[in-house]
């Protein structure tokens, strides 16, 4: 049974290899795969560059920007 399947697949492969339409389709498929791989690689590289940014620390986020931040606007001490 396995041998019959191998022979059948081999005959189909030989038939496909002798078909010019198959070759044309295979070349188009290869070009499409190359294009997709290039696009994926471009996006992966671009994404990797954005990850290289230093994440903000809490000190950066809550850094005081002016002297008025030191004052207590309500005047009530806690």
MOSUL-V640973 format. One record per pair of residues at least 4 apart in sequence whose ideal C-beta (glycine too) atoms are under 7 Angstrom apart, sorted by the first residue. I is the first residue (numbers start at 1). J is the second residue. If there is no record, write none. Layout:
i->{I:I}
j->{J:J}
//
This chain:
i->{1:2:3:4:5:6:7:8:9:10:11:12:13:14:15:16:20:21:22:23:24:25:26:27:28:29:30:31:32:33:34:35:36:37:38:39:40:41:42:43:44:45:46:47:56:56:58:59:64:65:72}
j->{5:6:7:8:9:10:11:12:13:14:15:16:17:18:19:22:24:25:26:27:28:29:30:31:32:33:34:35:36:37:38:39:40:41:42:43:44:45:46:47:48:49:50:51:60:61:62:63:69:69:77}
//
